[in-house]
């Protein structure tokens, strides 16, 4: 039989116009339902049954709010908006509660329904199950987050990966970093991730109190220990019992008080001022300093034995200028925080403001960025934060200090400086520098060429650099 004869015997293809709407709706993976003018469900496809866990028989004829229990039903119903205004809604994020009471993230779109005469006949709503997407997003988020800390920079990712393991131990921790890098937030994260999370977290700034007052704050005192001590007062060690005691700026503690701290760490006992009996401490100790304690030990201003006692685990926090890729994340986080606290609706920052933030060195680190955003919130109630909303001294400082006219040029100069610094730290090993900067080697080569950087012939292949010894660049 020839192919021509065979084709002539095949049944004729069904014209698309004759395919029923129901069969089309049944074939798609998105949930679809329609309602009439009284909000009664008139159709409910197979995917809608699967996503909601409600059968078509149970759904038909019921009010859509009884079946499609969504977060937007009460105040911001997408379908009501469409029926009231005639405007479609596309891919609006929401969640529904299925028949088993599970919360399912969905994306919702709506449209008007009209009959053959063109008159209004109800509305249609499609919804897509985003559970798998949200699960993937959550897994990705876990890679860049530990507790309230989050980052996409290579330097901070190493810190985030380390924190859960530190939290699982009972070892003393030393957190080092510049002022404003978030040392107390790291300490709180370690506490929150640990088995002590139900216990208290007590923080003491050792640099804010004179020595005699700091001693009574830490160890407490008994009534009559000194003039004015009319009753017993528990110290911070007692208050942190069963939890975590965070000693910030421990480098400011005097040599005499360092001796007492060493005894508590070694023997787990201390005496309140005026007491003749020792008390036992079961608090975990986390310390922090913005000074290089190793240098202080070498200079003789910090006890070597105390340094080794608090230096069991060390966390080094990079300054914000070394993780600029986190600035957009931090800005979004701070915007959400201040919008919630102040009841405002600031949508974001303008491109010029973000460019300026990326170019600024932020000597005050995350704390400085937070203060800048808070200042802008005083002047901006809604819309985008503009350059005019920033502290007056910030804009000219960033641009004038570079000797350049455009903010984009400031960013390029800053990026060039960061790349050169990373290459120098790694003996010009391109691969090691790209790893430190958190980018692919080809991306580093492209940026070097784009920025017109001149690199020496030495490339660190023999010495290998600090991060990639023996690895060719």
SVG drawing of the C-alpha trace seen along z (x, -y; Angstrom):
<svg xmlns="http://www.w3.org/2000/svg" viewBox="-26 -68 83 70">
<polyline fill="none" stroke="black" stroke-width="0.4" points="0.0,0.0 1.5,-3.3 1.9,-6.1 -0.5,-8.2 -3.2,-5.5 -2.5,-5.0 -3.0,-8.7 -6.2,-8.7 -7.6,-5.9 -6.6,-7.8 -9.5,-9.6 -9.5,-13.3 -7.8,-15.5 -10.3,-17.2 -10.4,-20.9 -9.1,-22.9 -12.3,-24.9 -14.3,-21.7 -12.1,-20.6 -14.1,-21.2 -12.9,-23.8 -13.3,-21.2 -10.8,-18.8 -8.2,-21.6 -8.6,-22.6 -8.3,-18.9 -4.9,-18.7 -3.1,-21.5 -1.2,-21.3 -2.5,-24.6 -5.6,-24.6 -8.6,-26.4 -12.1,-27.2 -14.8,-29.5 -17.6,-31.3 -20.9,-32.8 -22.3,-36.3 -23.2,-34.9 -19.6,-33.6 -20.8,-30.0 -18.2,-27.6 -19.3,-26.5 -16.2,-24.5 -13.3,-22.9 -10.6,-21.1 -8.5,-18.0 -5.5,-20.0 -7.6,-22.1 -8.8,-18.9 -5.2,-17.7 -3.9,-21.0 -6.8,-21.7 -7.6,-18.1 -11.3,-18.8 -13.2,-16.8 -15.1,-18.4 -18.4,-17.1 -17.8,-18.9 -16.7,-22.1 -19.3,-22.7 -22.2,-25.0 -20.3,-26.2 -19.0,-29.7 -15.4,-29.9 -14.3,-31.3 -15.5,-28.0 -13.4,-25.9 -10.5,-28.0 -9.3,-29.1 -6.6,-31.6 -4.7,-34.2 -6.2,-36.9 -9.8,-35.9 -10.5,-38.2 -9.1,-41.5 -7.4,-41.4 -9.3,-38.9 -7.7,-38.9 -10.9,-37.6 -13.1,-40.3 -10.6,-42.9 -11.0,-41.6 -14.8,-41.4 -15.0,-45.0 -12.5,-46.7 -12.4,-44.4 -8.6,-44.3 -6.9,-40.9 -4.5,-39.9 -1.4,-38.0 0.9,-35.8 -0.1,-37.2 1.6,-35.4 -0.6,-33.9 -1.2,-30.7 -4.2,-28.4 -5.1,-25.9 -5.9,-22.5 -8.4,-19.9 -5.8,-18.5 -5.1,-21.9 -1.7,-22.2 -0.5,-25.7 0.4,-25.6 2.1,-28.6 0.4,-29.5 0.6,-32.0 -2.8,-33.3 -4.1,-34.8 -7.7,-36.0 -9.8,-37.0 -13.4,-38.0 -15.8,-35.6 -18.3,-36.7 -21.0,-34.8 -21.3,-34.6 -23.2,-37.9 -20.3,-39.6 -22.1,-40.1 -20.5,-39.5 -20.9,-35.9 -18.6,-35.5 -14.9,-35.1 -12.1,-32.5 -9.1,-32.0 -6.0,-29.9 -3.5,-28.9 -0.1,-27.3 1.3,-25.1 4.7,-26.7 5.5,-24.1 8.5,-22.7 9.8,-26.1 9.5,-27.3 11.3,-24.1 14.2,-24.8 14.3,-28.4 14.4,-27.3 17.3,-24.9 19.2,-27.7 18.4,-30.1 19.8,-27.5 23.1,-27.6 23.4,-31.4 21.8,-31.7 22.4,-30.8 19.8,-32.1 19.4,-35.8 22.6,-36.0 22.6,-35.8 25.2,-36.4 26.2,-35.5 29.8,-36.4 32.5,-33.7 34.1,-35.1 30.8,-35.1 29.7,-31.8 32.6,-30.2 31.4,-31.8 27.8,-30.6 28.9,-27.1 31.0,-27.1 28.4,-28.4 26.1,-25.3 29.2,-23.2 30.3,-25.7 26.8,-25.8 26.8,-22.1 29.9,-22.3 30.4,-23.8 33.8,-25.4 34.6,-29.0 34.4,-31.2 36.3,-34.3 34.6,-36.6 36.9,-39.1 35.9,-41.9 35.7,-45.6 33.2,-47.7 29.7,-47.3 30.3,-44.0 27.7,-42.2 29.7,-40.4 26.8,-40.3 24.4,-39.0 26.9,-36.2 27.0,-35.4 23.2,-35.4 23.0,-33.1 25.4,-30.6 23.2,-30.7 20.0,-30.3 21.4,-27.3 22.7,-25.6 21.1,-23.3 21.1,-26.3 18.6,-28.2 15.9,-28.0 18.3,-29.6 19.2,-33.3 21.5,-35.2 23.3,-37.9 25.6,-40.4 28.1,-42.7 30.1,-45.4 33.4,-45.2 34.7,-48.5 31.7,-50.5 32.3,-50.1 35.2,-51.1 37.1,-48.2 35.5,-48.2 32.0,-48.5 32.6,-45.8 33.8,-43.4 30.6,-43.8 28.5,-43.6 30.1,-40.3 30.3,-38.6 27.7,-40.3 28.0,-41.3 26.7,-40.6 24.9,-43.1 27.5,-45.2 30.3,-44.5 30.8,-48.2 29.0,-51.5 25.6,-51.5 25.4,-47.7 22.2,-47.3 21.2,-44.0 22.6,-41.1 22.8,-41.6 23.5,-38.7 26.1,-39.2 25.9,-38.5 27.5,-35.1 24.6,-34.1 22.1,-35.7 23.5,-33.6 23.2,-30.3 22.2,-27.6 22.6,-29.9 25.2,-32.0 27.3,-35.0 28.6,-37.2 31.6,-39.4 32.0,-42.0 35.2,-44.0 37.1,-41.7 40.3,-43.4 39.4,-46.4 39.5,-44.3 42.3,-45.3 45.1,-42.8 43.8,-42.4 40.3,-41.5 41.7,-39.2 43.1,-37.0 39.6,-36.6 38.1,-35.8 40.8,-33.2 39.9,-31.5 36.2,-31.3 37.0,-29.8 39.4,-27.3 37.7,-26.3 34.1,-27.3 33.9,-29.0 33.9,-32.6 33.1,-34.6 30.7,-37.6 32.2,-40.7 32.0,-40.4 31.3,-36.7 33.3,-34.0 31.7,-31.2 32.4,-30.2 29.6,-29.9 29.7,-27.6 29.1,-28.8 27.5,-26.7 27.2,-29.5 28.8,-29.2 31.3,-32.0 31.5,-33.8 33.9,-36.7 34.4,-39.4 36.9,-42.1 37.5,-44.6 41.2,-44.5 43.8,-41.9 44.2,-40.1 47.2,-38.1 49.0,-41.4 48.0,-42.5 49.4,-39.3 52.7,-40.0 52.7,-43.5 52.1,-42.2 48.7,-44.0 46.6,-40.8 47.3,-37.6 48.6,-34.8 46.9,-32.1 43.5,-33.9 43.9,-34.4 44.4,-30.6 41.4,-29.9 39.0,-32.1 40.5,-31.2 39.4,-27.6 37.1,-28.5 37.6,-31.6 35.2,-33.4 36.6,-36.3 33.9,-38.6 34.9,-40.4 34.2,-44.1 31.3,-45.1 33.8,-46.6 35.1,-43.0 31.6,-41.6 29.9,-44.3 27.7,-41.7 25.8,-41.5 24.8,-45.2 21.6,-44.7 20.5,-41.8 21.2,-43.9 19.3,-46.9 16.2,-44.8 16.4,-43.3 16.7,-46.8 13.9,-48.2 11.5,-45.4 12.5,-45.9 11.9,-49.7 8.7,-49.5 7.3,-47.1 8.5,-49.1 7.3,-52.5 4.3,-51.5 5.7,-52.9 5.7,-51.6 9.2,-52.5 9.6,-50.4 13.4,-50.3 16.4,-52.5 17.0,-54.2 19.7,-52.9 21.9,-55.9 21.6,-55.2 22.5,-51.5 25.5,-52.5 26.6,-54.8 26.2,-52.1 28.3,-49.7 31.0,-52.3 31.1,-53.4 33.7,-51.7 31.3,-51.8 34.0,-52.2 31.2,-51.6 30.2,-48.4 26.6,-47.0 25.8,-49.4 26.7,-52.4 24.5,-51.1 21.6,-50.6 22.0,-54.2 22.0,-55.5 18.8,-53.6 17.2,-54.8 18.1,-58.4 16.6,-58.0 13.3,-56.7 12.9,-59.9 12.9,-61.9 11.2,-59.3 7.7,-58.0 7.0,-56.0 8.4,-55.2 12.2,-54.9 14.9,-56.3 16.8,-58.9 20.2,-60.5 18.5,-63.5 17.3,-61.3 20.8,-60.2 23.0,-61.9 24.4,-65.1 28.0,-64.2 27.8,-60.8 27.2,-61.7 30.1,-64.2 32.5,-62.1 32.2,-59.0 32.4,-60.9 34.9,-63.7 37.2,-61.2 37.7,-59.3 38.4,-62.3 35.9,-60.9 32.7,-62.5 30.3,-59.6 29.2,-57.1 29.6,-54.3 33.3,-55.3 33.6,-55.1 32.2,-51.6 34.7,-50.6 37.6,-52.0 36.4,-50.2 36.0,-46.9 39.5,-47.3 41.0,-47.9 39.3,-44.9 40.5,-42.6 44.1,-43.9 44.1,-43.5 42.9,-39.9 45.5,-39.1 48.3,-40.7 47.2,-38.7 47.4,-35.5 50.8,-36.2 48.9,-37.1 47.5,-33.5 44.4,-34.2 42.5,-31.0 43.1,-31.6 42.1,-35.2 38.9,-34.3 38.0,-31.8 38.5,-34.5 36.3,-36.9 33.6,-34.3 33.7,-34.4 34.7,-32.0 38.2,-32.5 36.9,-33.4 34.8,-36.1 37.9,-37.5 39.8,-37.5 37.0,-39.3 36.8,-42.0 40.6,-42.4 40.4,-43.1 37.3,-45.3 38.9,-47.4 42.2,-47.6 44.2,-46.3 47.9,-45.5 49.1,-42.4 52.6,-41.2 53.9,-38.2 54.3,-36.4 51.1,-34.5 51.6,-32.6 51.9,-29.2 54.9,-28.2 54.1,-29.7 50.4,-29.1 49.0,-32.0 47.3,-32.0 44.1,-30.2 45.4,-27.9 49.0,-26.8 50.4,-25.0 47.4,-25.6 48.1,-27.2 46.4,-30.5"/>
</svg>
